[in-house]
């Protein structure tokens, strides 16, 4: 027996007292409770919704604390799934062809002059590659999650966070020269750094390429495996 709109609203209001932060976990628990109550109604139980709700919570979830434990467990499972997929995507591009291509690119960069235009071009490539996955991830998100209101989306948060890893790497790259500049006060290390700048810059660009490809692959696999429910 399908519950009335008032009964569904009562369940929704009641579930708000539980510590369920994320929409995906909240929906799973709510669906489970609603289905269990509907089965009881179908079996002839005409008790008020508040009694049926409590009976289901006590029997299926072992009470209030049981629901919160389940929510924490589900959150951990989601995080492990996302992390595993991220690691697989990184490993996918850490192979011999990628290494050979990187070595070739670095060797060719030895022929590049250490001038402002070359450094600027390499930096521009890094910036584009750093933010492309974030743009791709945001546009690839279903509209229902992109503009989600109310509770946070565990999957959306992790989806965007992983896509932002290249941008975080860019932040590290930007501050890298400052460390070398500090060394210059104690000797000729800055001159050494200045000499190897083109090949070092190309190495960083290739790192961005690999990280960029891995991140986009992660996003595609994430959506293809229906980890985000539309």
C-alpha positions in Angstrom: 0.0 0.0 0.0 1.5 3.3 -1.1 1.9 5.9 1.7 0.1 9.2 1.5 1.9 12.5 0.9 1.4 13.5 4.5 2.9 10.2 5.7 5.9 10.6 3.4 6.4 14.2 4.7 6.2 12.9 8.3 8.9 10.3 7.5 11.1 13.0 5.9 10.7 15.3 8.8 11.4 12.5 11.3 14.6 11.5 9.5 16.0 15.0 9.9 16.7 14.3 13.5 19.3 11.6 12.5 22.9 12.6 11.7 22.8 11.8 8.0 24.9 14.4 6.2 24.8 13.2 2.6 21.9 12.9 0.2 22.8 9.5 -1.3 22.9 7.8 2.1 19.7 9.6 3.3 17.8 8.5 0.2 18.9 4.9 0.7 17.8 4.8 4.3 14.5 6.6 3.5 13.7 4.2 0.7 14.4 1.2 2.9 12.1 2.5 5.6 9.3 3.5 3.2 9.4 0.2 1.5 9.3 -1.7 4.8 6.3 0.4 6.0 4.4 -0.1 2.7 4.9 -3.9 3.1 3.4 -3.7 6.6 0.5 -1.8 5.3 0.0 -4.2 2.5 0.0 -7.0 5.0 -2.9 -5.3 6.8 -1.2 -3.3 9.5 -3.2 0.0 9.9 -1.2 1.4 12.7 -0.3 5.1 12.7 2.8 6.1 10.7 4.8 7.0 13.8 4.4 3.5 15.3 5.2 1.8 12.0 8.2 4.0 11.5 9.6 3.3 15.0 9.0 -0.5 14.6 10.9 -0.5 11.3 13.8 1.5 12.8 14.0 -0.8 15.8 13.7 -4.0 13.8 15.7 -3.2 10.6 18.3 -0.8 12.0 18.5 -1.6 15.7 17.3 1.8 16.7 18.6 5.4 16.5 22.2 4.5 16.9 21.9 1.8 14.3 20.9 4.3 11.6 23.8 6.5 12.4 26.2 3.6 12.3 24.8 2.5 9.0 25.2 6.1 7.6 28.8 6.1 8.7 29.4 2.7 7.2 27.9 3.7 3.9 29.9 6.8 3.8 33.1 4.8 4.3 32.1 2.4 1.5 31.5 5.2 -0.9 34.8 6.8 -0.1 36.7 3.5 -0.6 35.0 2.9 -3.9 35.8 6.4 -5.2 39.5 6.1 -4.0 39.9 2.7 -5.6 38.6 4.0 -8.9 41.0 7.0 -8.7 44.0 4.8 -8.0 43.1 2.6 -11.0 42.9 5.6 -13.2 46.3 6.8 -12.2 47.8 3.4 -12.7 46.3 3.1 -16.1 48.6 5.8 -17.4 51.7 4.9 -15.4 53.1 2.6 -18.0 56.1 2.2 -20.3 54.6 4.1 -23.3 53.9 7.1 -21.0 57.5 6.8 -19.6 59.1 6.6 -23.0 57.0 9.5 -24.3 58.0 11.6 -21.3 61.7 10.8 -21.8 61.5 11.8 -25.5 59.7 15.0 -24.6 62.3 16.0 -22.0 65.2 15.2 -24.3 63.7 17.3 -27.1 63.2 20.2 -24.6 67.0 20.3 -24.1 67.0 22.1 -27.5 64.7 24.8 -26.3 66.2 28.2 -25.3 65.6 29.3 -21.7 63.7 32.4 -22.7 60.6 34.1 -21.3 58.3 33.0 -24.2 59.2 29.3 -23.7 58.7 29.5 -20.0 55.4 31.3 -20.5 54.2 28.7 -23.0 55.0 25.9 -20.6 53.2 27.6 -17.8 50.2 28.2 -20.0 50.0 24.6 -20.9 50.2 23.6 -17.2 47.3 26.0 -16.4 45.1 24.7 -19.2 45.8 21.1 -18.2 45.2 21.8 -14.5 41.7 23.2 -14.9 40.4 21.3 -17.9 39.4 18.2 -15.7 37.4 20.5 -13.3 35.5 22.0 -16.2 34.9 18.6 -17.7 33.7 17.1 -14.4 31.4 20.0 -13.6 29.8 19.9 -17.1 29.5 16.1 -17.0 27.6 16.1 -13.7 23.9 15.4 -14.0 21.9 18.5 -13.4 20.2 16.9 -10.4 23.5 16.9 -8.6 25.0 20.0 -10.1 22.3 22.2 -8.6 21.5 20.0 -5.6 20.0 21.9 -2.7 19.7 20.9 0.9 21.9 18.0 2.0 25.4 17.6 0.5 26.1 15.0 -2.1 28.9 12.7 -1.1 29.5 11.5 -4.6 29.4 15.0 -6.1 31.9 16.3 -3.5 34.4 13.5 -4.2 33.8 13.7 -7.9 34.8 17.4 -8.0 37.6 16.9 -5.5 39.3 14.3 -7.5 38.9 16.3 -10.7 40.6 19.2 -8.9 43.8 17.3 -8.1 45.6 18.7 -11.2 44.7 22.2 -10.0 46.2 21.4 -6.6 49.3 20.1 -8.3 49.6 23.4 -10.2 49.6 25.2 -6.9 52.7 23.1 -5.9 54.4 23.9 -9.2 53.9 27.6 -8.9 55.6 27.6 -5.5 58.4 25.3 -6.6 60.8 28.1 -7.9 60.6 29.8 -4.5 62.4 26.8 -2.9 65.2 27.0 -5.5 65.4 30.8 -5.0 66.1 30.2 -1.3 69.0 27.8 -2.2 70.6 30.4 -4.4 71.6 32.4 -1.2 74.0 29.5 -0.3 75.7 29.0 -3.6 75.2 28.5 -7.3 72.1 26.3 -7.0 69.9 28.9 -8.6 72.2 29.0 -11.7 71.9 25.2 -11.9 68.1 25.4 -11.6 68.0 28.1 -14.3 70.1 25.9 -16.6 67.8 22.9 -16.3 64.6 24.9 -16.4 63.4 23.9 -20.0 63.7 20.1 -19.4 62.3 20.5 -15.9 59.4 22.5 -17.3 58.7 19.8 -19.9 58.8 17.1 -17.2 56.2 19.0 -15.3 54.1 19.5 -18.4 54.2 15.7 -19.1 53.2 15.1 -15.5 50.2 17.3 -16.1 49.4 15.5 -19.3 49.4 12.1 -17.5 47.5 13.4 -14.5 45.0 15.2 -16.8 44.3 12.0 -18.8 44.0 9.9 -15.6 41.5 12.4 -14.1 39.3 12.6 -17.1 39.4 8.8 -17.3 38.3 8.7 -13.6 35.4 11.0 -14.3 34.2 8.9 -17.3 34.5 5.6 -15.3 32.8 7.2 -12.4 29.8 8.1 -14.4 29.8 4.9 -16.5 29.7 2.7 -13.4 26.7 4.7 -12.2 28.4 5.7 -9.0 26.4 8.8 -9.4 22.7 8.1 -9.5 20.9 10.4 -11.9 
